[in-house]
Amino acid sequence: MNSIEPISIRNVKREARALYHGRLGTAIKINIVPIVLTILTTVSTLLSLYIVFRQFATISDVSVSSDGRISQMYETIQDILSQAVQLVLTWSVCWTLIDWYEQPKTKPTLKTAFQAFTHGNIWHTLLLAIVQSVLMFLWTLLLIVPGLVKYFAYSQTYFIYKIDIEHGTRQRQLTDYITISRRLMAGRKWELFLLELSFIGWHILGFVTAGLAYIYVIPYLNATRVAYSRHLLTLKIAERQAV
């Protein structure tokens, strides 16, 4: 059985910093949507925690009526759709970063950060994001750990889909993109987990600053994720050519 060649966390983070060196303004500009979404989520989370602590002493048992269950169902659907839209926006930024890595001397514009709406079929892209969001939701119902495992297993979907968009091709089924991602991440989920964990200090700083630190952290994180994906695809291509 062939051993898996590790991808250096230090190297991919170095590549991310090198990509942005002297061009942080451009990096922030093309990441502006995920930056704003993350700041809003952080502020919302902090406010929710504050409210919970304030009302902790007044918690009472409340029975869930049938209307309540219907309301929860609608909230679940809204959450899935919201997550799907956020996925599309994040994918679009990552696709821009992929292009930037390929042509580092170019200067991406804000318009290129919305290429999901200008390249390929936006409805097909959104449907793929919905399918992934539904699967993630179902796995999360089985507790946090299975959800995290699948999060890393599905992490390369955006890159596989980007390749098809560039070549004008399409997989038979939307789930095929997720299947390919799972195969790519076989034996590497822990590696990617450690990469994400290396940003824990930055996330703590983000919460301490009520999200303001994410103006720098989100571009850095997204560029690192794309750098990892590029290394992963390169290794897989090399493995196939060696067979």
N, C-alpha and C positions, 0 to 999 in steps of 0.2 A: 504493500500500500504506500503510495507516494505521500511524503510529509508535506505539510502546508507551509509555504514560505511566508514568514510573518511580514506584516507591513508596519514600518516604524512610525509610531505616533509622533515622535520628535520630528521626523522628516516631513510628514504631511503638514504639521503645524508650521514648520519652517517655510514650506512652499506657500502656505496661505499668507504668511507675513510678507514673503518676497513679492507675491502678486500685488499686494496693496502698498508696497513701499513707495512713499512719495505720492500715492494716489488714494489716500484715505477718503477724501471728499467724494470721489467717484464711487468708491466702495459703499459709502453710506447712502449715496443717491440711489444706486441700483438695489440696495437692500431696504429701502425706506418703508415698504409695505410690511415685511416681517418685523422690522424694528418697531413700527407703530403698534402692530398687533400684539407683540410681546410686551411692550410697555403697558398697553391697556389691560392685558391679561394679568400682569404683575400687580398693577394698581387695584384691579378688581379682586384679586386673591387676598391682598393685604386688607382691603375693606371688609371682605367676607370674614376673614379671621378676626378682625376687630369686633364685628357684629356678633360672631359666635361667642367670643369671650365675654362680651357685654351681656348677652342673653343666657349664658350658661346656667345661671342660677334659676332661671324661670322656665326651664325645659319641662314640658308635660307630654304625656302620652296622647297621641292623636291617631285615631283610627282612619284608615284610608278608604274612602268611599269609591263607588264605581266611577263617579265623575273625576275623582282624584287620579284613578288609574288611567283614565282616558287622557287627562292632562299630562300625566307622566309619559304616556306614549307619544304625544305630540312633542313634548320637550325632547324626548330621545331622538325623534326624527329630525327636529331642528338642530340638535347637537351634531348629528351625523352629517347633515347637509352643510352646516357651518364648518365642520372639520374638513369636509371635502373641498369647499371653496378655499380654505386656508392652504390645503395641500396643493391645489392648482397654482395659487399665488407663489407659494414657496418653490414648487417645481420650476416655475417660470424664472425665478431669480437664479436657481441652481443651473438651469440651462444656459443662462447668460454667463454664469461663472465658468461653465464648461467651455463655452466659446472663447472666453477671455483667457483661459489657460492655454487654449490652442493657439491664440494670437495675442500674446501678452502685450505687444506694442500698441494695440488698438485701445480706444477709449470708449467703453460701452456707454450708451445713453439711457435715460430713464425709460424710453420707449422699448428698448430691447429687453428690459426687465419684465415686460408684459408680453413676451413673445408667445406665451400659451394662447393668447387671443389673436395673434397674427400669423402663427405658423400652425399648419395642420388643421385639425377640426376641434374647436373648443368644446363642443358637446361630447365628442368622443373622449376627450381629455377629462372633462368633468365627470363623465360616467365611470371612467377608470378610477378616479379619485373617490367616487361614491362607493364603488365596489370595495376598494381597499379600506375605506372608513367603516363600512359595515362589518367586514371581516375582523378589523381591529376591535370594534365594539363587542362583537360576539366572543372573541378570545378574552377580552378584558372581563367579561361576565364570569369567567372561570377563575378569577382572582388576578392580582396584579402581575405575578411572575409570568404566567402564560402570555399575558398581554405584552409585556416587555420583550419576551422572546420573539413574538411575532413582529413586534415593532422593528427589531433589528433584522429579522428574516425578510421583511418586505422593504427594507431601506433602499434597495437598489432599483426599485420599480421605475423611478423617475429617469434613471440613466438609460435603462433598456428602452424605455418608451422614446426618449430623446433620439436614440440611434435609429429607431424606426422612422421617426418624423424626418430626420435628415436624409434617409434613403428612400422615402416615399413608400415604405412597406408597412405592413400591419400584421400582427399575430392573429391567429384564427379566433381566439376568444380573449376577452379582457383579462381573465384570470391567468392566461399564459404569461403575461408580464410579471405577475406576482410569483408564479411558479419558477420562472427563470431567476428572479431575485432570490428566492429561497435556495435554489441550487448554488448560486454564486456565494451565498452567505453560509453555506454548509461548513461547519467547523470554524467559522470566523465571527460568530455572534458575540462571543466573549471578548474578542479583540476589539470589535466596534464599541462594545459596552465600556471597555477601559478607555477608549478614545473619548467617548462622551463624558465619562467620569472625570477625565483630566480637566474638564471645564467647570467642575463643581465650585471651585473658588470664585470663578467669574460669575456663576449664577448667584452665589451668596452675595457678591458685590452688587449684582443687579437688584436683588431684593432690598438690600440695605439702602441703596440709592433710589428706591421706589421706581426702578426700571430705567433710570437715566443711563446707567452703565451699559445697557444693551445697545446704545447707539454705536458703541465700539464692538461689543461682544458678538452681536448677531452677524455682522459681516465676517468677523474672524471665524466664528463657528461654521457658518455656511461654506466659506472657502475651504476650511479644513475637511468638512464632509465631502465636498466635491473632489478635493485632492486625494482623499482615501479611495473614493469610487474609481478615480482614474487609475490609481495603482492597482486596484483589484481587477479591473477590466484588462489592464495590460498583462498582469500575471496569468489570467485565465486564457488570454489569446496566446501567450507564450507556451502555456501548457498544451494547448490544442496543437500548435505547430510542432511541438516536440514529439507528439504521439505518432 
